[in-house]
Amino acid sequence: MFELAADTVALLALAAFFAGIIDSIAGGGGLITIPALLLAGMPPVETLGTNKLQGLFGSGSATIAYASKGHVDLRRQLPAATFALIGSALGAIAATVVPAEIMQAALPVLLIAIALYFALKPNMGDVDRTERISPFLFGLTVVPAIGFYDGLFGPGTGSFYMLAFVTLAGYGVLKATAHTKLLNFATNIGAFGVFALAGVIYWKIGLIMGVAQFLGARLGAMLAMRIGAGLIKPLLVIVCLVLAVKLLADPANPLRLLLGV
């Protein structure tokens, strides 16, 4: 049984709290919690499983907060969330046969492109714009496709949903954030189920961190709703760039070999 000292558990809870704030606004909470769990000495597979457990509390908390203020209609979005969950489950199955190197090489470039789009795109606020794809087609194609990616690889899923909602569905930044957290919650359920069945979750630590993440996500969602695009846009750009740098810093990333780094 994996045991941690009380002060280490307290630090993990603190990390989860701040991760909840960041994740509910711009995604990328795993950038904080996964390294924290690994530094605490938790094995890699158990780290991923435990992280999914505590992450469910954060995405669920943010979804509830946004829905309670009318930024997302849970009943109307249930079909899209279901497609996201199915896509994630299929992605998890595909992960056993699709070479991860392809994603590792492409993802930093995509994240930098997303960061530049949100940083340089003028007049991007919280007002909805003209949609480029019907809600039905969006839910049937784009939503499960990104969900598939989440099950297959994972990092940057929230950024991809944000980009899709803003550019294709015509959502304002705040509304896109609210809907992204709902779909993140749905895709996380599939992965959590797999890890739970495999028995690779440390429940006590995950639940303690989950409570902290729930509170952090609630605070983050409140800040996002109060400040709107003025907070979400810069934080999203920062998260995308930090994740890209983190992936490029990995010596095993195939892109480093292509660039001769």
Secondary structure, 3 states (H helix, E strand, C coil): CCCCCHHHHHHHHHHHHHHHHHHHHHCCCHHHHHHHHHHCCCCHHHHHHHHHHHHHHHHHHHHHHHHHCCCCCHHHHHHHHHHHHHHHHHHHHHCCCCCHHHHHHHHHHHHHHHHHHHHHCCCCCCCCCCCCCCHHHHHHHHHHHHHHHHHHCCCCHHHHHHHHHHHCCCCCHHHHHHHHHHHHHHHHHHHHHHHHHHCCCCHHHHHHHHHHHHHHHHHHHHHHHHHCHHHHHHHHHHHHHHHHHHHHHCCCCHHHHHHCC
